[in-house]
Amino acid sequence: MSTYKIIDNQMAESLLIRRRQQSITLADMAKKTGVTRDVLSQIERGKKQVVQARVFSSLNDWLLQEEKK
């Protein structure tokens, strides 16, 4: 099992859009997801695509959770 996953441009854009829709800061999103503000910033800017599986799962869960609301 791979310990790293790829965050593609579509997922990165979805994270940015959802965060802006909720009007929350990177710091707020970091608290909600358990992913550091710096990593979130790099993902949103397309500077970081390879992440630990834990980070990928946390962000994916956050997106899915927010879709249900």
C-alpha positions in Angstrom: 0.0 0.0 0.0 1.3 3.4 -1.0 1.9 5.9 1.8 1.6 8.8 -0.7 -1.2 10.0 -2.8 -1.5 12.6 -5.6 -3.7 15.6 -5.3 -4.7 16.6 -8.8 -5.5 20.1 -10.0 -9.2 19.4 -9.8 -9.1 18.4 -6.2 -6.8 21.4 -5.3 -9.3 23.7 -7.0 -12.2 22.1 -5.2 -10.5 22.7 -1.8 -9.8 26.4 -2.6 -13.4 27.0 -3.9 -15.0 25.3 -0.9 -12.8 27.2 1.6 -13.7 30.5 -0.1 -17.4 29.6 -0.2 -17.3 29.1 3.6 -15.2 32.3 4.1 -12.7 30.4 6.3 -9.0 31.1 6.5 -6.2 28.6 5.8 -5.7 28.5 9.6 -9.4 27.6 10.2 -9.2 24.9 7.5 -6.0 23.5 9.1 -7.9 23.1 12.4 -10.8 21.4 10.7 -8.6 19.0 8.7 -5.5 18.5 10.8 -3.4 19.5 7.8 -0.9 22.4 8.4 -1.7 25.8 6.9 1.6 25.7 5.0 0.7 22.4 3.3 -2.8 23.6 2.5 -1.4 26.8 0.9 1.0 24.8 -1.2 -1.7 22.5 -2.4 -4.1 25.3 -3.3 -1.3 27.1 -5.3 -0.4 23.8 -7.1 3.1 23.7 -5.5 2.4 20.4 -3.7 0.7 17.4 -5.3 2.3 14.4 -3.6 1.1 14.1 0.0 0.9 11.5 2.7 -2.1 9.2 2.4 -3.3 10.6 5.8 -3.4 14.1 4.4 -5.2 13.1 1.2 -7.8 11.2 3.2 -8.4 14.1 5.6 -8.9 16.6 2.8 -11.0 14.2 0.8 -13.2 13.5 3.9 -13.5 17.3 4.4 -14.7 17.8 0.8 -17.2 15.0 1.1 -18.5 16.1 4.4 -19.0 19.6 3.1 -20.9 18.4 0.1 -23.5 16.7 2.3 -24.3 20.0 4.0 
